[in-house]
Amino acid sequence: MIEDMCTRVVWPDANGAVLVGRNMDFRMDLLTNLWKYPRGMKRTDGVHGKLNWTSKYGSLVATAFDLVGTDGMNEKGFAGHILWLAESEYGKPDTDATQLSQAVWLQYYLDNFATVEEAVEWTRQSQVQIAQLFDPTGNLVPTLHLALDDATGDSAIIEYTDGLPTIYHSRDYKVMTNSPTYDQQLELVKEFEGLGGEKPLPGSTLATDRFARASYYVERQEQPATQLAAIAAMFSIIRNVAQPFRTPDPGKPDASQTIWQVVLDLTNRRYVFESTTRPGIVWVDLDELSFSEGSKVLRLDLVGRLALEGGLAGNVSRSFSDVGEFASEVLATGRKALEFIATRQAEFAVIQQAVQSLVGKKRE
C-alpha cells in the first residue's frame, strides 16, 4: 500500500482570487506532461461505452504516462485533483449503473462542469460507480478519491468506501490529504492547537499531520497584494506538507516522495507546475490557449524539456505542440488497454491472487 499520494489546499484570498495548491507523491516518476484538450471532443466512459459525451469545456490536464488525468483545470476555472485513499472500496460495478473508469474519472468532470455545485448534483443523481484499474502484483492497484474546486471558492471531496459516492461539499473544506476518510480527518484535526484542541501542531509526514499543518497555515496567510505573492504563499503551504526524499520509514516501504507540485489560480486561470527533480518552474495561462472546437489536442513536454539545461522555464503557454499521428495512435492503443482492464475486474482479481501466491512462494 502507498501510504500517501498528495495534498490539496484551497485558498480564496481577500482580493477575490481563488488559488489551489496540490502536490503529487509517488515512489516512481509518472512521466507527467501537460495536455490541452479542446471543446467538442468525443469520449467514452472507459468501461462498457454506455456513457458517452462530447466535451463542453476545454481543459488543461496533468497526466500519468500520458494516459490518465491526475490533475487539471478547465477554461471555466473549475478544477479537479486525484489523490490516494487507501480505504477506497469501489465494489463490483453494476453493469446497468452509470460507470466511469478511473482513467477518465477526472476528465469527465473537467469536460462537463463549470462549477462544483453542478458536479455534485450530477454525482448525487447518477450515483456514478468507478471501475478500478489493475496491477497484477497488488502493489499499485489505484485506490483514489477526487477533490473538486471552482472559481467561486466552492469545494467538494468525493470518496468511495462502499461502492457508491460519499460527497463532502462545503466552502470550508479547503484541505484534503489521504488516509483516513474525510469525515475522520475533520474530527482528528480538532485535536490540535489553533484548530480546536490543545496538542501542538504535528510535524511528521503522516497524512493526518499534513492535514493539520495545511489547515493551520491556510487560515493564517497574510492577504497578498499581487498574484505573484498569492502564488508564492500557496507554494509555501504546499512545500510545508510535501513528502521529502528519504529512506522509507520502518514498516512503510512504499511511502512516497513528492515528485511535483502545482498551484492553480482558478480566477485568472493560471496553472503553475514545479517538479521536485527538474530545475524549472513553468506556468500556463489558459487565456493564451485556444480551446475552440476543432482545435488540436496539444502536449507540453515536461519530461524531456524540463530536465535539460536551458530548457523550459517561466510562461510556457506558447510551447505546446502536436504529438503527431503515430504518437496519437500509440496513446489510443493504451487507452483501449485501460478500457479492457476496467471491464475485466473479476478476471483480473483471480490473476492477481495467483500472482501474489507465486510471489509469496518465491520469497519463502
C-alpha positions in Angstrom: 0.0 0.0 0.0 1.2 3.5 -0.7 0.7 5.4 2.5 0.3 8.8 0.9 0.0 10.4 -2.5 -0.6 14.1 -2.2 -2.2 17.1 -0.6 -4.6 19.7 -1.9 -5.3 23.1 -0.4 -7.8 25.8 -1.4 -7.3 29.4 -0.5 -9.9 32.2 -1.5 -7.8 35.3 -0.9 -9.2 38.7 0.1 -8.7 40.1 -3.4 -11.4 37.8 -4.8 -9.0 35.2 -6.4 -9.2 31.5 -5.6 -6.0 29.6 -5.5 -5.5 25.8 -5.2 -2.2 24.0 -4.4 -1.6 20.3 -4.6 1.4 18.0 -4.7 1.8 14.6 -6.2 3.6 11.9 -4.2 4.7 8.6 -5.8 7.5 6.2 -5.5 8.4 6.5 -9.2 8.3 9.1 -11.9 4.8 9.2 -13.6 6.4 10.9 -16.7 3.9 13.7 -16.2 3.2 16.1 -19.1 0.5 18.8 -19.6 -2.2 18.3 -22.3 -4.5 20.9 -23.8 -7.9 19.4 -24.8 -10.4 21.5 -26.8 -14.2 21.6 -26.6 -16.1 19.2 -28.8 -14.0 16.0 -28.1 -16.0 12.8 -28.2 -15.3 10.5 -25.3 -16.5 7.3 -23.7 -16.6 6.0 -20.1 -13.7 3.7 -20.5 -15.8 0.7 -19.3 -18.7 -0.6 -21.4 -19.2 2.5 -23.5 -22.7 3.2 -22.1 -21.8 6.7 -21.0 -20.6 8.8 -24.0 -20.2 12.5 -24.1 -18.8 15.5 -26.1 -16.7 17.8 -24.0 -18.5 21.1 -23.3 -15.3 22.8 -22.0 -11.7 22.7 -23.0 -9.2 21.8 -20.3 -5.5 21.7 -19.2 -4.6 18.3 -17.7 -1.5 16.9 -15.9 -1.3 13.2 -16.8 0.4 10.0 -15.7 2.1 8.3 -18.6 0.1 10.5 -21.0 -2.9 8.2 -20.4 -4.5 9.0 -17.0 -5.6 12.5 -15.9 -4.4 13.2 -12.4 -4.9 17.0 -12.0 -6.4 19.7 -14.2 -8.4 22.8 -14.7 -10.9 23.7 -17.4 -11.5 27.0 -19.2 -14.2 28.0 -16.7 -11.8 27.8 -13.7 -13.3 24.5 -12.5 -10.6 22.1 -11.3 -10.2 18.5 -10.1 -7.4 16.6 -8.3 -7.0 12.8 -8.0 -5.4 11.8 -4.6 -4.7 8.4 -3.0 -7.1 7.0 -0.4 -6.2 3.5 0.9 -9.7 3.0 2.3 -11.4 3.3 -1.1 -13.7 0.4 -1.9 -15.4 0.7 -5.3 -17.3 -2.6 -5.1 -18.3 -4.5 -8.1 -19.9 -2.1 -10.5 -23.5 -2.9 -11.7 -23.5 -3.2 -15.5 -26.7 -1.2 -15.6 -25.3 1.6 -13.5 -23.6 4.8 -14.7 -19.9 4.0 -14.6 -16.5 5.7 -15.2 -13.1 4.1 -15.4 -10.5 5.6 -13.0 -8.6 6.5 -16.2 -11.3 9.0 -17.3 -12.9 9.9 -13.9 -11.3 13.3 -13.6 -11.6 14.1 -17.3 -15.4 13.6 -17.3 -15.8 16.3 -14.6 -13.5 18.7 -16.4 -15.3 18.2 -19.7 -18.8 18.7 -18.4 -19.0 21.1 -15.4 -18.3 24.7 -14.8 -19.0 24.7 -11.0 -18.7 22.4 -8.0 -22.4 22.7 -7.5 -23.1 21.2 -11.0 -20.6 18.4 -10.4 -22.1 17.5 -7.0 -25.6 17.5 -8.3 -24.8 15.1 -11.2 -22.8 12.8 -8.9 -25.8 12.6 -6.5 -28.3 12.0 -9.2 -26.2 9.5 -11.2 -24.7 7.7 -8.3 -21.8 7.0 -10.7 -19.7 4.0 -9.9 -16.0 3.8 -10.5 -14.3 0.9 -12.3 -10.9 0.3 -10.8 -7.7 -0.2 -12.8 -5.5 -3.2 -12.2 -1.9 -4.2 -11.2 -1.2 -8.0 -11.0 1.5 -7.6 -8.3 -1.0 -6.0 -5.9 1.4 -3.1 -5.2 -0.2 -0.2 -7.1 -3.9 -1.0 -7.5 -5.3 2.5 -7.5 -7.4 3.5 -4.6 -8.4 7.1 -5.2 -10.6 9.9 -4.1 -11.4 13.1 -6.1 -11.3 16.8 -4.9 -13.1 19.5 -6.8 -13.0 23.3 -6.6 -14.1 26.3 -8.7 -13.5 30.0 -9.2 -16.2 30.9 -6.7 -14.3 29.2 -3.9 -16.6 26.2 -3.6 -15.2 22.8 -2.8 -16.1 19.1 -2.7 -14.5 15.8 -2.0 -15.9 12.5 -3.5 -14.9 9.2 -1.8 -15.9 5.6 -2.3 -15.9 3.2 0.6 -18.9 1.0 -0.1 -19.2 1.2 -3.9 -21.2 4.4 -4.0 -20.1 8.0 -3.8 -19.9 9.8 -0.5 -19.8 13.6 -1.1 -18.4 16.2 1.3 -19.5 19.6 -0.1 -18.6 22.9 1.6 -16.6 26.0 1.0 -15.0 25.2 4.4 -13.4 22.0 3.1 -10.2 23.6 1.9 -7.7 20.9 2.7 -7.5 17.2 1.7 -4.7 14.7 2.1 -5.1 10.9 2.2 -6.0 8.4 4.9 -8.3 8.2 6.8 -11.6 9.1 5.2 -12.5 12.7 5.1 -15.1 12.6 7.9 -12.4 11.2 10.2 -9.8 13.8 9.1 -12.3 16.6 10.0 -12.5 15.1 13.6 -8.8 14.4 14.1 -7.7 17.9 13.1 -9.7 19.3 16.1 -7.2 17.9 18.5 -4.5 20.5 17.6 -3.8 23.9 18.9 -5.3 26.6 16.7 -7.8 24.2 15.2 -9.9 23.5 18.3 -7.6 21.4 20.6 -4.5 21.7 22.8 -2.0 19.4 21.1 1.0 21.2 19.4 0.9 21.3 15.7 2.4 18.0 14.4 5.4 17.7 12.2 5.5 14.2 10.8 4.8 13.1 7.2 1.6 11.2 8.2 -1.4 12.3 6.2 -3.3 13.4 9.3 -0.3 15.6 10.4 0.0 17.1 7.0 -3.8 17.8 7.0 -3.4 19.6 10.3 -0.5 21.7 9.1 -2.1 22.7 5.9 -5.4 23.6 7.7 -3.5 25.7 10.2 -1.4 27.7 7.7 -4.1 28.3 5.1 -6.1 30.2 7.7 -3.1 32.2 8.7 -1.9 33.7 5.5 -1.4 37.4 5.1 -3.6 38.7 2.2 -1.4 39.1 -0.9 -1.2 42.4 -2.8 -0.4 40.7 -6.2 -1.0 37.4 -8.0 2.7 36.6 -7.6 2.5 37.0 -3.8 -0.6 34.8 -3.7 1.1 32.0 -5.7 4.2 32.2 -3.5 2.0 31.9 -0.4 0.3 28.8 -1.7 3.6 27.2 -2.7 4.9 27.9 0.9 2.0 25.9 2.3 2.3 23.0 -0.2 6.0 22.7 0.3 5.4 22.6 4.1 3.3 19.5 3.6 5.3 17.8 0.9 6.9 14.4 1.3 10.7 14.7 1.4 13.1 12.4 -0.4 14.2 9.8 2.2 14.9 6.2 3.0 11.4 4.7 3.6 10.2 4.7 7.2 10.2 1.4 9.1 7.1 -0.6 8.2 6.3 1.8 5.3 8.5 0.6 2.4 6.2 2.3 -0.2 5.9 5.7 1.5 6.2 8.1 -1.4 8.1 11.3 -2.0 6.7 14.4 -3.6 7.6 14.3 -7.3 5.7 17.5 -8.4 3.5 20.2 -7.1 1.2 22.7 -8.7 -0.6 25.9 -7.9 -3.8 26.9 -9.8 -5.2 30.4 -9.9 -8.9 29.5 -10.7 -9.9 33.1 -11.0 -7.3 34.2 -13.5 -6.8 30.7 -15.0 -3.1 30.3 -14.5 -1.6 26.8 -13.9 1.9 26.7 -12.3 3.9 23.5 -12.3 7.0 22.7 -10.2 8.9 19.4 -10.5 11.0 18.3 -7.5 13.5 16.6 -9.7 13.9 19.1 -12.5 15.1 22.7 -12.2 12.4 24.8 -13.9 9.1 26.2 -12.7 6.7 26.8 -15.5 3.2 28.2 -15.9 0.4 28.2 -18.4 -2.1 31.0 -18.8 -5.3 29.3 -20.2 -6.3 32.6 -21.8 -3.4 32.2 -24.2 -4.6 28.7 -25.4 -7.3 28.1 -27.9 -10.0 25.7 -26.6 -12.2 26.1 -29.6 -13.9 23.1 -31.1 -11.8 21.6 -33.8 -8.5 23.0 -32.5 -5.8 20.5 -32.0 -5.0 18.4 -28.9 -1.6 19.6 -27.8 1.0 18.4 -25.3 3.6 20.3 -23.3 6.7 18.0 -22.9 7.7 18.3 -19.3 9.6 15.0 -19.1 12.3 15.9 -21.5 12.4 19.7 -21.8 12.3 20.5 -18.1 15.2 18.2 -17.5 17.6 20.0 -19.9 19.9 22.9 -19.1 18.4 25.9 -21.0 15.1 24.1 -21.2 11.6 25.2 -20.2 11.0 27.9 -17.6 8.5 30.7 -17.0 5.5 31.2 -19.2 5.2 28.1 -21.5 1.7 28.8 -22.8 3.1 29.0 -26.4 5.3 25.9 -26.0 2.7 23.2 -26.6 3.0 21.1 -29.7 1.1 18.5 -31.7 2.3 14.9 -30.8 1.8 13.7 -34.3 -0.2 10.8 -35.8 2.0 8.0 -34.7 2.1 9.0 -31.1 -1.7 9.6 -31.1 -2.2 6.0 -32.4 0.1 4.6 -29.6 -1.8 6.6 -26.9 -5.2 5.4 -28.4 -4.0 1.8 -28.1 -3.0 2.5 -24.4 -6.4 3.9 -23.7 -8.1 0.8 -25.2 -6.0 -1.4 -23.0 -7.2 0.6 -19.9 -10.8 0.2 -21.1 -10.3 -3.6 -21.4 -8.9 -3.7 -17.9 -11.8 -1.8 -16.5 -14.3 -4.3 -18.0 -12.5 -7.4 -16.7 -12.1 -6.7 -13.0 -13.3 -10.2 -11.8 -11.0 -12.0 -14.1 -8.0 -9.8 -13.1 -8.8 -10.4 -9.4 -8.2 -14.1 -10.0 -5.0 -13.4 -11.8 -3.9 -11.1 -9.0 -4.4 -13.7 -6.4 -2.5 -16.2 -8.4 0.4 -13.8 -9.0 0.6 -12.8 -5.3 0.5 -16.5 -4.3 3.5 -17.2 -6.6 5.4 -14.2 -5.3 4.8 -15.4 -1.8 6.1 -18.8 -2.5 9.2 -17.5 -4.1 10.0 -15.4 -1.1 9.7 -18.4 1.1 
